[in-house]
C-alpha cells in the first residue's frame, strides 16, 4: 500500500517519521522549501521517547499518474482549501484520513473525495517545529486515532490494522469515532478557550478559584452541547477528563495558543466549531465566547500588523 502524508509539520511530520521508522514506506507532499530541507537533512525528531532521523520520499506536487491508497491530511484547518486543491488529481478510490482539529472539515472532504472514502481521525500529540525545521515532541503522548464513519469502511480498516499498521502501536482504532471526535472537540475547545484567553497553562488557570469554576462550567456546557447533537459523553470519561483539565500541576496549553505565541495564523475553527454547535443547542458558553473573542482579536491585529516570526512551512 502506498501512503501519502500531506505536510511534514509538527503533526504530519511526526507520524510520518514514526511510520517510516517502523519500516512503513511513506511519501510526504510538502512545499518546495521544506522538500529541499528534508532531502538535505532528513526528518529529525527530538523526543523524550528517543531521538531519531528518517529519510522519507518527498514530493512537491501530484501527477495524474500517482496512485495512493491512503492519504493522511495533517495541515491546519485554515490551509484545508489549499490542501484539497493539491489533492484534486487523486483517484476517487483513495481513502482520506484527516488529522485536523474540529469537525467542520468533514463536509468539505466528503464533497471532494466522496463520503465512502473519508475516514474519521484525530491526533493526541504535543509537538512543534523548532527554528531548524526539526520536530520537537514535548511529552510522551503520541496517539493517532482512526475509525470508520460508515460500515463499508470497516474492511479497509481491518486490512490496515492487521497488515499495514500491525507494528505501529501508536495507532488506535475507535469503534465509535464520531463520539471520540466530539470528546476531543469538548476537551480541546475548553482548554483552548482558557489558555488563549489568559495566555497561561491550564494548571495555573485552574489553580485560581475563578479559573477552576469557569473551566468546569465551560466543560459541562460543551458536554451538554454534544448530548444535544446526539453524542453524550459517558460519566467516566467526563470525570476523568475534567480532573485533568482542573489539575493544578498541569503544564498543558493548547496548539491554538502556540499558534499565537509564534505569531502564526490561528486555527480559530477549533473554537468556532464548538461555538456554532453550542448556539444550535440554545446554550451559552461564557468561557468559549471570551476565548473566541481573544483569538479573533489576535487574528485581526495580526492581519493589520504582520509582525512576528514567519509562518513555519510544512
Secondary structure as GFF3:
##gff-version 3
##sequence-region A 1 314
A	DSSP	beta_strand	3	6	.	.	.	ID=ss1
A	DSSP	alpha_helix	12	21	.	.	.	ID=ss2
A	DSSP	beta_strand	26	29	.	.	.	ID=ss3
A	DSSP	alpha_helix	32	41	.	.	.	ID=ss4
A	DSSP	beta_strand	43	46	.	.	.	ID=ss5
A	DSSP	beta_strand	52	54	.	.	.	ID=ss6
A	DSSP	beta_strand	57	59	.	.	.	ID=ss7
A	DSSP	beta_strand	70	73	.	.	.	ID=ss8
A	DSSP	three_ten_helix	77	79	.	.	.	ID=ss9
A	DSSP	alpha_helix	80	86	.	.	.	ID=ss10
A	DSSP	beta_strand	95	98	.	.	.	ID=ss11
A	DSSP	alpha_helix	105	113	.	.	.	ID=ss12
A	DSSP	three_ten_helix	115	117	.	.	.	ID=ss13
A	DSSP	beta_strand	118	129	.	.	.	ID=ss14
A	DSSP	beta_strand	135	147	.	.	.	ID=ss15
A	DSSP	three_ten_helix	151	153	.	.	.	ID=ss16
A	DSSP	alpha_helix	154	159	.	.	.	ID=ss17
A	DSSP	pi_helix	160	164	.	.	.	ID=ss18
A	DSSP	beta_strand	171	174	.	.	.	ID=ss19
A	DSSP	alpha_helix	177	198	.	.	.	ID=ss20
A	DSSP	alpha_helix	202	206	.	.	.	ID=ss21
A	DSSP	alpha_helix	209	228	.	.	.	ID=ss22
A	DSSP	alpha_helix	235	245	.	.	.	ID=ss23
A	DSSP	alpha_helix	255	261	.	.	.	ID=ss24
A	DSSP	alpha_helix	269	280	.	.	.	ID=ss25
A	DSSP	alpha_helix	286	305	.	.	.	ID=ss26
###
